Amino acid sequence: MHAFHYRDGHLFCEDVEVAIAADRFGTPLYLYSAGTILDHFGRLDEALAGLDHLICYAVKANSNRAILRLLRDAGAGFDIVSGGELFRALKAGADPGKCTFAGVGKSREEIEYALEQGVYSFNIESEAELDYINEIASAKNQRAPIALRVNPDVEAQTHQYISTGKSENKFGIALEQAAKVYERASKMPAVAIRGVQMHIGSQITEAAPFVAAIEKIAPLVSELRSKYAIEFFSIGGGLGIAYESSIASGSGDWWTSQRSHPLTIRDYVDAILLPLTRLGLRILLEPGRLLVGNAGILLTRVRYIKETAQKKFAIIDAGMNDLIRPALYGSYHEIVPVNQSSTSRITKKNRTRKIDIVGPVCESGDFFAQDREMPPVQAGDLLAVMSAGAYGFVMASNYNSRPLPAEALIEGDKLALIRERESFADLVRGEVNPELRGVSPTL
Ligand SMILES: *Cc1c(COP(=O)(O)O)cnc(C)c1O
């Protein structure tokens, strides 16, 4: 469900014409719908109303502070994977007591910072990390609240790069080892056992893998509850979204332009509610993509049309440095015209043509769509790359010395810039003129 829809052939986000944002802030531009994010959060929260729960938004999906603030105000906690994400969340007013700290490679500085701030739980991914956290907390005369990330060894049926719950992945501690590691943790002076965590992957479009993982871990959870009086079980994130047909290409209705969802919030919650309720613990969820994915688009302008003997290309002003998902995962993003000309409103069959939509970066992997059926596209046209709200801007880079794009937020009929476009000066900030000196080993 999202708030992008056509009115009289013009793409709107909530009550704002998308082209106005492009005129005001330029392109490429990430544009987010606050209403969509809050709608998704509210529906998940409501579906879980009967259960003691906390939704910890996975900051890595989209970490702009304006987005974090929206979710904090709605009652969310945050799942962070680095010290930088904790810093952002705190800057957005987050309660550190509602933040969980995940990630396989936490550094000393990150652990100290999170201890000082008082995060709710360190979600631990290896015995070595457990020892390290115990040592650091001990030196600071503190007790680190911990949970182990348990790897249930289930197949999440998603892209191999975003599957995390199989035993061959680098994530978590094997289910068979977990009880033993908890036992060790219970004897450590500077850790306090607080919960159990799992996260089996991302863009999962069926309930079955979640249910299988929960059922596999449930006996351990019950055991830990009676042995160590744990408070919570976090079931991670990973709920998938619809990337195809996210907008009716004719005229979409407000809130209903999405034709299909691979797994609705309702179905997901219905499938997991019973086994979770039985555990009698506080349940944490860590959704990222689900909350923000369909709430954002990447606005881009067509620079040139290029035709070769075999192909027609639309070269746009956004590149793989702005949105890397197609190049990294081969992901599909729906791409629609911001203004449907009278010709482009003609039905698919008679006027669409297969084209490649590519960026300006010097890589053949720099494409957004290949052999895509599109209505006529001309130089100067604005296009919207749909469902770009998650793992979009956060993965953007300066490759090819391209300044990072701007980000804007819409709420109802209001529009605001939430991150300025980078300038050329930003590109070289931090670089210093070298003063090369020999490094003496005795110094
Ligand atoms: C990435 C991640 C999430 C969020 O995943 P989504 O697929 O965006 O919901 C949640 N928990 C952990 C530990 C993660 O690494």
The ligand as an SDF file (V2000), in Angstrom:
LIG
                    3D

 15 15  0  0  0  0  0  0  0  0999 V2000
   18.7150   -5.9320    7.6760 C   0  0  0  0  0  0  0  0  0  0  0  0
   18.1890   -6.4030    8.9750 C   0  0  0  0  0  0  0  0  0  0  0  0
   16.8430   -6.2330    9.2970 C   0  0  0  0  0  0  0  0  0  0  0  0
   15.8380   -5.6330    8.3410 C   0  0  0  0  0  0  0  0  0  0  0  0
   15.6130   -6.4170    7.2200 O   0  0  0  0  0  0  0  0  0  0  0  0
   14.3920   -6.0490    6.2280 P   0  0  0  0  0  0  0  0  0  0  0  0
   14.4330   -7.1010    5.2060 O   0  0  0  0  0  0  0  0  0  0  0  0
   14.6750   -4.7080    5.6700 O   0  0  0  0  0  0  0  0  0  0  0  0
   13.1500   -6.0760    7.0350 O   0  0  0  0  0  0  0  0  0  0  0  0
   16.4240   -6.6550   10.5410 C   0  0  0  0  0  0  0  0  0  0  0  0
   17.2750   -7.2170   11.4340 N   0  0  0  0  0  0  0  0  0  0  0  0
   18.5820   -7.4000   11.1540 C   0  0  0  0  0  0  0  0  0  0  0  0
   19.4590   -8.0140   12.1690 C   0  0  0  0  0  0  0  0  0  0  0  0
   19.0880   -7.0020    9.9250 C   0  0  0  0  0  0  0  0  0  0  0  0
   20.3710   -7.1930    9.6370 O   0  0  0  0  0  0  0  0  0  0  0  0
  1  2  1  0
  2  3  1  0
  2 14  2  0
  3  4  1  0
  3 10  2  0
  4  5  1  0
  5  6  1  0
  6  7  2  0
  6  8  1  0
  6  9  1  0
 10 11  1  0
 11 12  2  0
 12 13  1  0
 12 14  1  0
 14 15  1  0
M  END
$$$$
